Amino acid sequence: MGASCQTNMLLFVFLWSFFTHSGHTAYPRIRLSYSDLWQMNRTVVFQAQQGTLLQAQTMLLDEPNQRLYVGAKNRLLALRLEHINRDHKEIRWASSESQIEECLMKGREKPECANYIKVLQQYNSTHLLACGTGAFNPTCGLLAVGTKATDRLFSLAEESVENGRGRCPYDPTSLCTSTLYRGELYMGVYTDYWENDGALCRLNSQTYTRTERDDRQQLNRE
């Protein structure tokens, strides 16, 4: 994150008039450069806790409830769009000591052996789905967030934590993409430790479907 990491800041850019007035629109969102947005004076700076680096990995915008959820290294944040630096909620979700020790024994570096939150999606009206690398042991769980903007609930449902293989990469530097549609999670992710098995996956409460294993040509077919 370059200079923003060095100053312990994360810069969130919002088209504020869009968020507050447009609601759900049939028009596509526009893309503007960083310099364009800065000149529009539509930027908000979130100050991370002094002495820490946020290392944000993924974000999820909840426009109806005016929230921004952030997945980072060993933690998740719930920020209020109207007052980014006021009353934000935080969940600490670090890897266990045994997971870290196992990760180090496999030859990984200490910074890699952490829980980088790579997947953050709306699971239902009251919960989010979050998945992290878990020190090269992918893990998923549900976050309770409430149903309306005035709810201050933001917690990890410990009983929901489970193996996240096939839903989250092992390596914190690995790229992945995900979207939730009609109760099904669609993922583009490396499903194995060595990143030899890239797959497109579809998951719901009962089934798990993916592209063929070891068939790299399948993803290139028309």
C-alpha positions as CSV (number, residue, x, y, z in Angstrom):
1,M,0.0,0.0,0.0
2,G,3.1,2.2,-0.3
3,A,2.9,5.6,1.4
4,S,-0.4,4.8,3.1
5,C,1.2,1.9,5.0
6,Q,4.2,4.1,6.0
7,T,1.8,6.6,7.6
8,N,-0.4,3.9,9.1
9,M,-3.4,5.2,7.1
10,L,-5.9,3.6,4.8
11,L,-7.4,6.0,2.3
12,F,-11.0,5.2,1.5
13,V,-12.4,7.1,-1.5
14,F,-16.2,7.7,-1.7
15,L,-18.4,9.4,-4.2
16,W,-20.4,10.8,-1.3
17,S,-23.2,12.3,-3.4
18,F,-23.6,8.9,-5.1
19,F,-23.9,7.0,-1.8
20,T,-26.3,9.5,-0.2
21,H,-28.6,10.3,-3.1
22,S,-28.6,7.7,-5.8
23,G,-29.8,4.6,-3.9
24,H,-30.2,1.6,-6.2
25,T,-29.7,2.9,-9.7
26,A,-29.9,1.2,-13.1
27,Y,-26.9,3.1,-14.4
28,P,-23.5,1.6,-14.1
29,R,-21.0,3.0,-11.6
30,I,-18.3,5.2,-13.1
31,R,-14.6,4.9,-12.5
32,L,-12.4,7.9,-11.7
33,S,-8.7,8.2,-11.1
34,Y,-7.3,8.9,-7.7
35,S,-6.3,12.4,-8.6
36,D,-9.8,13.1,-10.0
37,L,-11.4,12.0,-6.7
38,W,-8.9,14.0,-4.6
39,Q,-9.7,17.1,-6.6
40,M,-13.4,16.6,-6.0
41,N,-12.7,16.7,-2.3
42,R,-14.7,13.4,-1.8
43,T,-12.0,11.6,0.2
44,V,-12.1,10.3,3.7
45,V,-9.0,9.1,5.6
46,F,-9.2,6.4,8.2
47,Q,-6.5,6.5,10.8
48,A,-5.4,3.0,11.8
49,Q,-4.4,2.4,15.4
50,Q,-1.1,4.0,16.1
51,G,1.8,1.7,15.6
52,T,-0.1,-0.8,13.5
53,L,-0.4,-1.5,9.8
54,L,-3.9,-2.3,8.6
55,Q,-2.9,-4.3,5.5
56,A,-6.4,-4.4,4.1
57,Q,-7.1,-7.3,1.8
58,T,-10.8,-6.9,0.8
59,M,-13.8,-4.6,1.4
60,L,-17.6,-5.0,1.3
61,L,-19.9,-2.0,0.9
62,D,-23.3,-2.1,2.6
63,E,-25.0,1.0,1.0
64,P,-28.5,0.6,2.6
65,N,-27.0,0.5,6.1
66,Q,-24.2,3.0,5.3
67,R,-21.3,0.7,6.3
68,L,-18.0,-0.4,4.9
69,Y,-16.6,-3.7,6.1
70,V,-12.9,-4.3,5.7
71,G,-11.0,-7.6,5.9
72,A,-7.3,-7.1,6.9
73,K,-4.5,-9.0,8.6
74,N,-5.8,-10.7,11.7
75,R,-8.9,-8.5,12.0
76,L,-12.1,-7.2,10.4
77,L,-13.5,-3.7,10.7
78,A,-17.0,-2.2,10.4
79,L,-16.9,1.5,9.5
80,R,-19.7,4.0,9.3
81,L,-19.7,5.9,6.0
82,E,-20.8,9.2,7.5
83,H,-18.2,9.2,10.2
84,I,-15.3,6.8,9.3
85,N,-13.2,7.5,12.3
86,R,-16.1,7.4,14.9
87,D,-17.3,4.3,16.8
88,H,-15.9,1.8,14.3
89,K,-16.2,-1.9,15.4
90,E,-13.4,-4.4,15.2
91,I,-13.0,-8.2,15.4
92,R,-9.7,-9.7,16.1
93,W,-9.3,-13.0,14.3
94,A,-5.8,-14.2,14.4
95,S,-4.4,-17.7,13.7
96,S,-3.8,-19.9,16.7
97,E,-0.4,-20.6,18.1
98,S,-0.4,-24.1,16.8
99,Q,-1.4,-22.9,13.3
100,I,1.5,-20.4,13.3
101,E,4.0,-23.0,14.6
102,E,2.9,-25.5,11.9
103,C,3.2,-22.7,9.2
104,L,6.7,-21.9,10.3
105,M,7.7,-25.5,10.3
106,K,6.7,-25.7,6.7
107,G,9.3,-23.1,5.9
108,R,7.1,-20.0,5.7
109,E,8.1,-16.6,6.9
110,K,6.6,-15.2,10.1
111,P,4.6,-12.4,8.3
112,E,3.0,-15.0,6.0
113,C,1.8,-17.1,9.0
114,A,-1.2,-14.9,9.9
115,N,-4.9,-14.8,9.1
116,Y,-5.3,-12.5,6.1
117,I,-9.0,-12.0,5.4
118,K,-9.5,-12.5,1.6
119,V,-13.2,-13.2,1.3
120,L,-16.0,-11.0,2.6
121,Q,-19.6,-11.5,1.3
122,Q,-23.1,-10.9,2.5
123,Y,-24.3,-14.3,3.6
124,N,-27.9,-13.4,4.6
125,S,-29.8,-10.5,6.2
126,T,-28.0,-10.8,9.5
127,H,-24.6,-12.3,8.8
128,L,-21.5,-11.9,6.6
129,L,-19.3,-14.7,5.3
130,A,-15.6,-14.2,6.0
131,C,-12.7,-16.4,5.0
132,G,-9.0,-16.0,5.8
133,T,-5.7,-17.7,5.0
134,G,-5.3,-18.9,8.6
135,A,-1.5,-19.3,8.4
136,F,-1.8,-21.4,5.3
137,N,-4.8,-23.2,6.8
138,P,-7.8,-21.5,5.2
139,T,-10.7,-20.8,7.6
140,C,-14.2,-19.5,7.2
141,G,-16.8,-18.2,9.6
142,L,-19.9,-16.0,9.9
143,L,-20.0,-12.5,11.3
144,A,-23.2,-11.3,13.0
145,V,-23.9,-7.7,11.8
146,G,-27.5,-7.1,12.6
147,T,-30.3,-6.0,10.2
148,K,-30.3,-2.2,10.2
149,A,-28.0,0.8,10.3
150,T,-28.6,1.4,14.0
151,D,-27.6,-2.1,15.1
152,R,-24.1,-2.0,16.7
153,L,-23.7,-5.8,16.4
154,F,-20.4,-7.0,14.9
155,S,-19.0,-10.3,16.2
156,L,-17.6,-13.6,15.0
157,A,-20.0,-16.6,15.5
158,E,-17.4,-19.0,17.0
159,E,-19.6,-22.0,16.4
160,S,-19.6,-21.2,12.6
161,V,-15.8,-21.4,12.2
162,E,-14.9,-24.2,9.8
163,N,-12.3,-25.3,7.2
164,G,-12.2,-22.8,4.4
165,R,-10.3,-24.9,1.8
166,G,-11.8,-24.3,-1.6
167,R,-13.2,-21.0,-0.5
168,C,-10.0,-19.1,0.3
169,P,-6.4,-19.2,-0.9
170,Y,-3.6,-20.5,1.3
171,D,-1.1,-17.8,0.4
172,P,-1.8,-14.2,1.5
173,T,-0.3,-12.9,-1.7
174,S,-2.6,-15.1,-3.8
175,L,-5.4,-13.3,-5.7
176,C,-9.0,-14.6,-5.6
177,T,-12.4,-13.3,-6.5
178,S,-15.9,-14.0,-5.1
179,T,-19.5,-13.0,-5.4
180,L,-22.7,-14.2,-3.7
181,Y,-25.7,-14.6,-5.9
182,R,-29.1,-16.0,-4.8
183,G,-27.6,-17.7,-1.8
184,E,-24.7,-19.3,-3.7
185,L,-21.1,-18.3,-3.4
186,Y,-19.1,-18.2,-6.7
187,M,-15.3,-18.2,-6.3
188,G,-12.2,-18.0,-8.5
189,V,-9.4,-19.4,-6.3
190,Y,-6.4,-21.6,-6.0
191,T,-7.7,-24.6,-4.0
192,D,-4.3,-26.2,-3.1
193,Y,-1.3,-25.3,-1.0
194,W,1.1,-25.1,-4.0
195,E,-1.3,-23.1,-6.2
196,N,-1.3,-25.7,-9.0
197,D,-5.1,-26.1,-9.0
198,G,-6.9,-22.9,-10.0
199,A,-10.7,-23.4,-10.1
200,L,-14.0,-21.7,-10.5
201,C,-16.3,-22.9,-7.7
202,R,-20.0,-22.7,-6.8
203,L,-21.1,-23.4,-3.2
204,N,-24.4,-23.4,-1.4
205,S,-25.6,-25.0,1.8
206,Q,-25.8,-28.5,0.2
207,T,-23.5,-28.7,-2.8
208,Y,-20.0,-27.8,-3.9
209,T,-19.4,-27.6,-7.7
210,R,-16.1,-26.7,-9.4
211,T,-14.3,-26.9,-12.7
212,E,-12.4,-30.1,-13.5
213,R,-9.2,-30.6,-11.6
214,D,-5.9,-30.5,-13.5
215,D,-7.7,-29.3,-16.7
216,R,-6.2,-25.9,-17.3
217,Q,-7.6,-25.7,-20.8
218,Q,-11.2,-25.8,-19.5
219,L,-11.0,-22.2,-18.2
220,N,-9.8,-21.1,-21.7
221,R,-12.6,-22.6,-23.7
222,E,-15.3,-20.5,-25.2
